[in-house]
Amino acid sequence: MNEYKATIVTLPPLYARHLPPEQLPSLRILITGGSEAPHDLVNQWSRHVQYVNEYGPTESTVCASVWLAPPPKEWKEVPSIIPIGSPIPNTRLFIVNENMQLQP
């Protein structure tokens, strides 16, 4: 990423966990998807770049919804559970329980 001066990357959270944000000076936006974004990962990265959490079921796409982490100065602390965000354009999301009943 440094060799090519990448400014935006999409990575699995498990991979991003092993990268030091302070050693990627050209990076402006980190997008993670493919698995749950842990609280500590968002806390670590959002201090250095715009952090974007994307979510999507495998049957649809890796990124069916998006949540933009606000800059640290705009929140007192990172949420303990990272939101999956809002649907991407032309997409609707439905959360159902194990009986396929729509949930709030």
Sequence and secondary structure as in RCSB ss.txt:
>XXXX:A:sequence
MNEYKATIVTLPPLYARHLPPEQLPSLRILITGGSEAPHDLVNQWSRHVQYVNEYGPTESTVCASVWLAPPPKEW
KEVPSIIPIGSPIPNTRLFIVNENMQLQP
>XXXX:A:secstr
 TTTT SEEEE HHHHTTS GGG TT  EEEE SS   HHHHHHHHTTSEEEEEE  TTT S SEEEE   GGG 
SS  SS    EE TT     B TT  B  
